[in-house]
Amino acid sequence: MNEKKSLILMVEDEEQVLNTNCRMLRRRGYDVHTAQTAAEAYHQLEEQLPDLLILDIMLPDGNGLDTVSYTHLRAHETLANL
């Protein structure tokens, strides 16, 4: 039986940090999607809500905390549609 991999969205604008962390998480069996800006993160969140969101607070186009608020709203919208 195939187990569904947990989805992690990692939002980090420093490419070396992003690559290192993604490589480590993928080796441990996680499905990792990435974004380097708040705009990319919002797009990814529209497509699919992750099981875990790891994000940088200081992004080039916004504050990571705003992304958390957006994710919270999206989660409630998704649950309301079940």
PDB file as gemmi writes it, atoms N, CA and C in Angstrom:
CRYST1    1.000    1.000    1.000  90.00  90.00  90.00 P 1                      
ATOM      1  N   MET A   1       0.836  -1.174   0.000  1.00  0.00           N  
ATOM      2  CA  MET A   1       0.000   0.000   0.000  1.00  0.00           C  
ATOM      3  C   MET A   1       0.888   1.248   0.000  1.00  0.00           C  
ATOM      4  N   ASN A   2       0.598   2.197  -0.887  1.00  0.00           N  
ATOM      5  CA  ASN A   2       1.373   3.433  -0.963  1.00  0.00           C  
ATOM      6  C   ASN A   2       0.866   4.439   0.046  1.00  0.00           C  
ATOM      7  N   GLU A   3       1.785   4.974   0.824  1.00  0.00           N  
ATOM      8  CA  GLU A   3       1.439   6.039   1.757  1.00  0.00           C  
ATOM      9  C   GLU A   3       1.585   7.371   1.067  1.00  0.00           C  
ATOM     10  N   LYS A   4       0.634   8.263   1.328  1.00  0.00           N  
ATOM     11  CA  LYS A   4       0.712   9.601   0.766  1.00  0.00           C  
ATOM     12  C   LYS A   4       1.804  10.366   1.502  1.00  0.00           C  
ATOM     13  N   LYS A   5       2.693  10.994   0.737  1.00  0.00           N  
ATOM     14  CA  LYS A   5       3.751  11.793   1.341  1.00  0.00           C  
ATOM     15  C   LYS A   5       3.164  13.098   1.855  1.00  0.00           C  
ATOM     16  N   SER A   6       3.637  13.537   2.998  1.00  0.00           N  
ATOM     17  CA  SER A   6       3.228  14.842   3.516  1.00  0.00           C  
ATOM     18  C   SER A   6       3.817  15.930   2.631  1.00  0.00           C  
ATOM     19  N   LEU A   7       2.998  16.932   2.340  1.00  0.00           N  
ATOM     20  CA  LEU A   7       3.423  18.034   1.485  1.00  0.00           C  
ATOM     21  C   LEU A   7       3.907  19.202   2.340  1.00  0.00           C  
ATOM     22  N   ILE A   8       5.096  19.673   2.043  1.00  0.00           N  
ATOM     23  CA  ILE A   8       5.675  20.833   2.715  1.00  0.00           C  
ATOM     24  C   ILE A   8       5.876  21.921   1.679  1.00  0.00           C  
ATOM     25  N   LEU A   9       5.440  23.123   2.006  1.00  0.00           N  
ATOM     26  CA  LEU A   9       5.750  24.296   1.179  1.00  0.00           C  
ATOM     27  C   LEU A   9       6.817  25.085   1.912  1.00  0.00           C  
ATOM     28  N   MET A  10       7.985  25.205   1.292  1.00  0.00           N  
ATOM     29  CA  MET A  10       9.079  25.966   1.878  1.00  0.00           C  
ATOM     30  C   MET A  10       9.225  27.269   1.111  1.00  0.00           C  
ATOM     31  N   VAL A  11       9.119  28.379   1.839  1.00  0.00           N  
ATOM     32  CA  VAL A  11       9.230  29.713   1.252  1.00  0.00           C  
ATOM     33  C   VAL A  11      10.494  30.354   1.810  1.00  0.00           C  
ATOM     34  N   GLU A  12      11.467  30.541   0.943  1.00  0.00           N  
ATOM     35  CA  GLU A  12      12.779  31.063   1.346  1.00  0.00           C  
ATOM     36  C   GLU A  12      13.408  31.750   0.148  1.00  0.00           C  
ATOM     37  N   ASP A  13      13.869  32.980   0.345  1.00  0.00           N  
ATOM     38  CA  ASP A  13      14.446  33.712  -0.787  1.00  0.00           C  
ATOM     39  C   ASP A  13      15.933  33.466  -0.971  1.00  0.00           C  
ATOM     40  N   GLU A  14      16.612  32.910   0.016  1.00  0.00           N  
ATOM     41  CA  GLU A  14      18.037  32.608  -0.129  1.00  0.00           C  
ATOM     42  C   GLU A  14      18.171  31.207  -0.718  1.00  0.00           C  
ATOM     43  N   GLU A  15      18.640  31.159  -1.953  1.00  0.00           N  
ATOM     44  CA  GLU A  15      18.653  29.913  -2.711  1.00  0.00           C  
ATOM     45  C   GLU A  15      19.447  28.797  -2.039  1.00  0.00           C  
ATOM     46  N   GLN A  16      20.575  29.110  -1.445  1.00  0.00           N  
ATOM     47  CA  GLN A  16      21.389  28.073  -0.809  1.00  0.00           C  
ATOM     48  C   GLN A  16      20.653  27.456   0.390  1.00  0.00           C  
ATOM     49  N   VAL A  17      20.008  28.276   1.188  1.00  0.00           N  
ATOM     50  CA  VAL A  17      19.232  27.782   2.335  1.00  0.00           C  
ATOM     51  C   VAL A  17      18.064  26.924   1.832  1.00  0.00           C  
ATOM     52  N   LEU A  18      17.386  27.413   0.811  1.00  0.00           N  
ATOM     53  CA  LEU A  18      16.256  26.693   0.232  1.00  0.00           C  
ATOM     54  C   LEU A  18      16.692  25.322  -0.282  1.00  0.00           C  
ATOM     55  N   ASN A  19      17.734  25.281  -1.067  1.00  0.00           N  
ATOM     56  CA  ASN A  19      18.207  24.026  -1.651  1.00  0.00           C  
ATOM     57  C   ASN A  19      18.661  23.023  -0.597  1.00  0.00           C  
ATOM     58  N   THR A  20      19.392  23.506   0.407  1.00  0.00           N  
ATOM     59  CA  THR A  20      19.886  22.619   1.464  1.00  0.00           C  
ATOM     60  C   THR A  20      18.733  21.998   2.242  1.00  0.00           C  
ATOM     61  N   ASN A  21      17.786  22.827   2.647  1.00  0.00           N  
ATOM     62  CA  ASN A  21      16.655  22.326   3.429  1.00  0.00           C  
ATOM     63  C   ASN A  21      15.763  21.397   2.606  1.00  0.00           C  
ATOM     64  N   CYS A  22      15.525  21.740   1.348  1.00  0.00           N  
ATOM     65  CA  CYS A  22      14.706  20.885   0.482  1.00  0.00           C  
ATOM     66  C   CYS A  22      15.347  19.522   0.280  1.00  0.00           C  
ATOM     67  N   ARG A  23      16.630  19.520   0.034  1.00  0.00           N  
ATOM     68  CA  ARG A  23      17.351  18.263  -0.175  1.00  0.00           C  
ATOM     69  C   ARG A  23      17.220  17.367   1.067  1.00  0.00           C  
ATOM     70  N   MET A  24      17.391  17.950   2.256  1.00  0.00           N  
ATOM     71  CA  MET A  24      17.296  17.185   3.493  1.00  0.00           C  
ATOM     72  C   MET A  24      15.878  16.619   3.687  1.00  0.00           C  
ATOM     73  N   LEU A  25      14.869  17.441   3.445  1.00  0.00           N  
ATOM     74  CA  LEU A  25      13.487  16.996   3.636  1.00  0.00           C  
ATOM     75  C   LEU A  25      13.083  15.934   2.623  1.00  0.00           C  
ATOM     76  N   ARG A  26      13.510  16.089   1.386  1.00  0.00           N  
ATOM     77  CA  ARG A  26      13.183  15.088   0.354  1.00  0.00           C  
ATOM     78  C   ARG A  26      13.849  13.750   0.653  1.00  0.00           C  
ATOM     79  N   ARG A  27      15.063  13.785   1.178  1.00  0.00           N  
ATOM     80  CA  ARG A  27      15.743  12.538   1.562  1.00  0.00           C  
ATOM     81  C   ARG A  27      14.974  11.795   2.644  1.00  0.00           C  
ATOM     82  N   ARG A  28      14.243  12.538   3.447  1.00  0.00           N  
ATOM     83  CA  ARG A  28      13.453  11.939   4.525  1.00  0.00           C  
ATOM     84  C   ARG A  28      12.033  11.573   4.077  1.00  0.00           C  
ATOM     85  N   GLY A  29      11.787  11.699   2.765  1.00  0.00           N  
ATOM     86  CA  GLY A  29      10.544  11.206   2.212  1.00  0.00           C  
ATOM     87  C   GLY A  29       9.409  12.204   2.069  1.00  0.00           C  
ATOM     88  N   TYR A  30       9.677  13.476   2.270  1.00  0.00           N  
ATOM     89  CA  TYR A  30       8.626  14.486   2.134  1.00  0.00           C  
ATOM     90  C   TYR A  30       8.539  14.992   0.697  1.00  0.00           C  
ATOM     91  N   ASP A  31       7.335  15.389   0.314  1.00  0.00           N  
ATOM     92  CA  ASP A  31       7.100  16.052  -0.959  1.00  0.00           C  
ATOM     93  C   ASP A  31       7.244  17.553  -0.673  1.00  0.00           C  
ATOM     94  N   VAL A  32       8.237  18.200  -1.266  1.00  0.00           N  
ATOM     95  CA  VAL A  32       8.527  19.596  -0.954  1.00  0.00           C  
ATOM     96  C   VAL A  32       8.299  20.475  -2.183  1.00  0.00           C  
ATOM     97  N   HIS A  33       7.434  21.463  -2.021  1.00  0.00           N  
ATOM     98  CA  HIS A  33       7.252  22.498  -3.028  1.00  0.00           C  
ATOM     99  C   HIS A  33       7.945  23.744  -2.515  1.00  0.00           C  
ATOM    100  N   THR A  34       8.391  24.604  -3.437  1.00  0.00           N  
ATOM    101  CA  THR A  34       9.153  25.772  -3.018  1.00  0.00           C  
ATOM    102  C   THR A  34       8.600  27.057  -3.623  1.00  0.00           C  
ATOM    103  N   ALA A  35       8.902  28.145  -2.947  1.00  0.00           N  
ATOM    104  CA  ALA A  35       8.614  29.489  -3.435  1.00  0.00           C  
ATOM    105  C   ALA A  35       9.701  30.398  -2.883  1.00  0.00           C  
ATOM    106  N   GLN A  36      10.082  31.403  -3.684  1.00  0.00           N  
ATOM    107  CA  GLN A  36      11.123  32.324  -3.236  1.00  0.00           C  
ATOM    108  C   GLN A  36      10.586  33.724  -2.963  1.00  0.00           C  
ATOM    109  N   THR A  37       9.303  33.925  -3.197  1.00  0.00           N  
ATOM    110  CA  THR A  37       8.677  35.212  -2.917  1.00  0.00           C  
ATOM    111  C   THR A  37       7.294  34.959  -2.308  1.00  0.00           C  
ATOM    112  N   ALA A  38       6.738  35.998  -1.705  1.00  0.00           N  
ATOM    113  CA  ALA A  38       5.380  35.885  -1.165  1.00  0.00           C  
ATOM    114  C   ALA A  38       4.389  35.620  -2.293  1.00  0.00           C  
ATOM    115  N   ALA A  39       4.586  36.281  -3.429  1.00  0.00           N  
ATOM    116  CA  ALA A  39       3.681  36.082  -4.566  1.00  0.00           C  
ATOM    117  C   ALA A  39       3.685  34.622  -5.029  1.00  0.00           C  
ATOM    118  N   GLU A  40       4.860  34.015  -5.104  1.00  0.00           N  
ATOM    119  CA  GLU A  40       4.954  32.605  -5.479  1.00  0.00           C  
ATOM    120  C   GLU A  40       4.274  31.726  -4.432  1.00  0.00           C  
ATOM    121  N   ALA A  41       4.430  32.086  -3.177  1.00  0.00           N  
ATOM    122  CA  ALA A  41       3.800  31.313  -2.097  1.00  0.00           C  
ATOM    123  C   ALA A  41       2.283  31.376  -2.215  1.00  0.00           C  
ATOM    124  N   TYR A  42       1.740  32.580  -2.457  1.00  0.00           N  
ATOM    125  CA  TYR A  42       0.295  32.717  -2.614  1.00  0.00           C  
ATOM    126  C   TYR A  42      -0.206  31.852  -3.766  1.00  0.00           C  
ATOM    127  N   HIS A  43       0.534  31.847  -4.864  1.00  0.00           N  
ATOM    128  CA  HIS A  43       0.149  31.032  -6.021  1.00  0.00           C  
ATOM    129  C   HIS A  43       0.128  29.547  -5.636  1.00  0.00           C  
ATOM    130  N   GLN A  44       1.169  29.103  -4.955  1.00  0.00           N  
ATOM    131  CA  GLN A  44       1.239  27.695  -4.534  1.00  0.00           C  
ATOM    132  C   GLN A  44       0.084  27.356  -3.595  1.00  0.00           C  
ATOM    133  N   LEU A  45      -0.255  28.286  -2.694  1.00  0.00           N  
ATOM    134  CA  LEU A  45      -1.335  28.047  -1.739  1.00  0.00           C  
ATOM    135  C   LEU A  45      -2.694  27.987  -2.417  1.00  0.00           C  
ATOM    136  N   GLU A  46      -2.842  28.705  -3.524  1.00  0.00           N  
ATOM    137  CA  GLU A  46      -4.078  28.629  -4.295  1.00  0.00           C  
ATOM    138  C   GLU A  46      -4.229  27.257  -4.938  1.00  0.00           C  
ATOM    139  N   GLU A  47      -3.109  26.675  -5.338  1.00  0.00           N  
ATOM    140  CA  GLU A  47      -3.123  25.371  -5.990  1.00  0.00           C  
ATOM    141  C   GLU A  47      -3.415  24.248  -5.003  1.00  0.00           C  
ATOM    142  N   GLN A  48      -2.740  24.286  -3.844  1.00  0.00           N  
ATOM    143  CA  GLN A  48      -2.878  23.204  -2.873  1.00  0.00           C  
ATOM    144  C   GLN A  48      -2.357  23.672  -1.518  1.00  0.00           C  
ATOM    145  N   LEU A  49      -3.134  23.395  -0.465  1.00  0.00           N  
ATOM    146  CA  LEU A  49      -2.673  23.713   0.882  1.00  0.00           C  
ATOM    147  C   LEU A  49      -1.706  22.628   1.343  1.00  0.00           C  
ATOM    148  N   PRO A  50      -0.552  23.026   1.864  1.00  0.00           N  
ATOM    149  CA  PRO A  50       0.422  22.037   2.328  1.00  0.00           C  
ATOM    150  C   PRO A  50       0.046  21.504   3.707  1.00  0.00           C  
ATOM    151  N   ASP A  51       0.667  20.397   4.073  1.00  0.00           N  
ATOM    152  CA  ASP A  51       0.526  19.876   5.429  1.00  0.00           C  
ATOM    153  C   ASP A  51       1.360  20.699   6.404  1.00  0.00           C  
ATOM    154  N   LEU A  52       2.439  21.270   5.894  1.00  0.00           N  
ATOM    155  CA  LEU A  52       3.334  22.091   6.706  1.00  0.00           C  
ATOM    156  C   LEU A  52       3.852  23.240   5.857  1.00  0.00           C  
ATOM    157  N   LEU A  53       3.880  24.423   6.434  1.00  0.00           N  
ATOM    158  CA  LEU A  53       4.404  25.614   5.767  1.00  0.00           C  
ATOM    159  C   LEU A  53       5.630  26.083   6.528  1.00  0.00           C  
ATOM    160  N   ILE A  54       6.765  26.121   5.848  1.00  0.00           N  
ATOM    161  CA  ILE A  54       8.007  26.644   6.436  1.00  0.00           C  
ATOM    162  C   ILE A  54       8.338  27.894   5.654  1.00  0.00           C  
ATOM    163  N   LEU A  55       8.384  29.043   6.337  1.00  0.00           N  
ATOM    164  CA  LEU A  55       8.630  30.246   5.572  1.00  0.00           C  
ATOM    165  C   LEU A  55       9.536  31.231   6.272  1.00  0.00           C  
ATOM    166  N   ASP A  56      10.230  31.953   5.428  1.00  0.00           N  
ATOM    167  CA  ASP A  56      11.101  33.050   5.832  1.00  0.00           C  
ATOM    168  C   ASP A  56      10.199  34.237   6.163  1.00  0.00           C  
ATOM    169  N   ILE A  57      10.537  34.976   7.183  1.00  0.00           N  
ATOM    170  CA  ILE A  57       9.735  36.140   7.560  1.00  0.00           C  
ATOM    171  C   ILE A  57      10.024  37.317   6.637  1.00  0.00           C  
ATOM    172  N   MET A  58      11.282  37.512   6.290  1.00  0.00           N  
ATOM    173  CA  MET A  58      11.661  38.656   5.453  1.00  0.00           C  
ATOM    174  C   MET A  58      11.830  38.203   4.010  1.00  0.00           C  
ATOM    175  N   LEU A  59      10.805  38.455   3.202  1.00  0.00           N  
ATOM    176  CA  LEU A  59      10.827  38.095   1.789  1.00  0.00           C  
ATOM    177  C   LEU A  59      10.972  39.362   0.953  1.00  0.00           C  
ATOM    178  N   PRO A  60      11.472  39.244  -0.265  1.00  0.00           N  
ATOM    179  CA  PRO A  60      11.714  40.447  -1.073  1.00  0.00           C  
ATOM    180  C   PRO A  60      10.447  41.241  -1.412  1.00  0.00           C  
ATOM    181  N   ASP A  61       9.301  40.563  -1.446  1.00  0.00           N  
ATOM    182  CA  ASP A  61       8.078  41.257  -1.838  1.00  0.00           C  
ATOM    183  C   ASP A  61       7.007  41.258  -0.747  1.00  0.00           C  
ATOM    184  N   GLY A  62       7.384  40.959   0.474  1.00  0.00           N  
ATOM    185  CA  GLY A  62       6.388  40.979   1.535  1.00  0.00           C  
ATOM    186  C   GLY A  62       6.881  40.350   2.810  1.00  0.00           C  
ATOM    187  N   ASN A  63       5.995  40.335   3.771  1.00  0.00           N  
ATOM    188  CA  ASN A  63       6.278  39.812   5.085  1.00  0.00           C  
ATOM    189  C   ASN A  63       5.731  38.391   5.169  1.00  0.00           C  
ATOM    190  N   GLY A  64       6.542  37.465   5.633  1.00  0.00           N  
ATOM    191  CA  GLY A  64       6.113  36.087   5.753  1.00  0.00           C  
ATOM    192  C   GLY A  64       4.919  35.909   6.676  1.00  0.00           C  
ATOM    193  N   LEU A  65       4.772  36.782   7.651  1.00  0.00           N  
ATOM    194  CA  LEU A  65       3.626  36.680   8.560  1.00  0.00           C  
ATOM    195  C   LEU A  65       2.310  36.925   7.835  1.00  0.00           C  
ATOM    196  N   ASP A  66       2.328  37.784   6.818  1.00  0.00           N  
ATOM    197  CA  ASP A  66       1.130  37.988   6.003  1.00  0.00           C  
ATOM    198  C   ASP A  66       0.752  36.703   5.281  1.00  0.00           C  
ATOM    199  N   THR A  67       1.740  35.935   4.886  1.00  0.00           N  
ATOM    200  CA  THR A  67       1.501  34.663   4.211  1.00  0.00           C  
ATOM    201  C   THR A  67       0.818  33.686   5.160  1.00  0.00           C  
ATOM    202  N   VAL A  68       1.211  33.714   6.431  1.00  0.00           N  
ATOM    203  CA  VAL A  68       0.573  32.850   7.419  1.00  0.00           C  
ATOM    204  C   VAL A  68      -0.905  33.208   7.553  1.00  0.00           C  
ATOM    205  N   SER A  69      -1.218  34.491   7.616  1.00  0.00           N  
ATOM    206  CA  SER A  69      -2.612  34.932   7.713  1.00  0.00           C  
ATOM    207  C   SER A  69      -3.408  34.464   6.502  1.00  0.00           C  
ATOM    208  N   TYR A  70      -2.820  34.600   5.331  1.00  0.00           N  
ATOM    209  CA  TYR A  70      -3.482  34.166   4.098  1.00  0.00           C  
ATOM    210  C   TYR A  70      -3.729  32.663   4.132  1.00  0.00           C  
ATOM    211  N   THR A  71      -2.753  31.898   4.569  1.00  0.00           N  
ATOM    212  CA  THR A  71      -2.872  30.447   4.635  1.00  0.00           C  
ATOM    213  C   THR A  71      -4.006  30.058   5.583  1.00  0.00           C  
ATOM    214  N   HIS A  72      -4.088  30.742   6.693  1.00  0.00           N  
ATOM    215  CA  HIS A  72      -5.144  30.479   7.679  1.00  0.00           C  
ATOM    216  C   HIS A  72      -6.520  30.700   7.048  1.00  0.00           C  
ATOM    217  N   LEU A  73      -6.670  31.789   6.313  1.00  0.00           N  
ATOM    218  CA  LEU A  73      -7.936  32.066   5.633  1.00  0.00           C  
ATOM    219  C   LEU A  73      -8.251  31.009   4.581  1.00  0.00           C  
ATOM    220  N   ARG A  74      -7.248  30.598   3.800  1.00  0.00           N  
ATOM    221  CA  ARG A  74      -7.447  29.580   2.770  1.00  0.00           C  
ATOM    222  C   ARG A  74      -7.866  28.246   3.394  1.00  0.00           C  
ATOM    223  N   ALA A  75      -7.267  27.908   4.521  1.00  0.00           N  
ATOM    224  CA  ALA A  75      -7.609  26.650   5.185  1.00  0.00           C  
ATOM    225  C   ALA A  75      -9.070  26.668   5.612  1.00  0.00           C  
ATOM    226  N   HIS A  76      -9.535  27.777   6.135  1.00  0.00           N  
ATOM    227  CA  HIS A  76     -10.936  27.873   6.549  1.00  0.00           C  
ATOM    228  C   HIS A  76     -11.874  27.796   5.342  1.00  0.00           C  
ATOM    229  N   GLU A  77     -11.513  28.440   4.237  1.00  0.00           N  
ATOM    230  CA  GLU A  77     -12.320  28.372   3.027  1.00  0.00           C  
ATOM    231  C   GLU A  77     -12.392  26.931   2.516  1.00  0.00           C  
ATOM    232  N   THR A  78     -11.276  26.240   2.533  1.00  0.00           N  
ATOM    233  CA  THR A  78     -11.227  24.870   2.048  1.00  0.00           C  
ATOM    234  C   THR A  78     -12.087  23.967   2.924  1.00  0.00           C  
ATOM    235  N   LEU A  79     -12.003  24.114   4.235  1.00  0.00           N  
ATOM    236  CA  LEU A  79     -12.795  23.294   5.142  1.00  0.00           C  
ATOM    237  C   LEU A  79     -14.282  23.607   5.001  1.00  0.00           C  
ATOM    238  N   ALA A  80     -14.603  24.867   4.730  1.00  0.00           N  
ATOM    239  CA  ALA A  80     -16.013  25.243   4.571  1.00  0.00           C  
ATOM    240  C   ALA A  80     -16.625  24.596   3.340  1.00  0.00           C  
ATOM    241  N   ASN A  81     -15.798  24.265   2.343  1.00  0.00           N  
ATOM    242  CA  ASN A  81     -16.296  23.669   1.101  1.00  0.00           C  
ATOM    243  C   ASN A  81     -16.394  22.143   1.154  1.00  0.00           C  
ATOM    244  N   LEU A  82     -15.998  21.533   2.257  1.00  0.00           N  
ATOM    245  CA  LEU A  82     -16.060  20.065   2.358  1.00  0.00           C  
ATOM    246  C   LEU A  82     -17.484  19.591   2.523  1.00  0.00           C  
TER     247      LEU A  82                                                      
END                                                                             
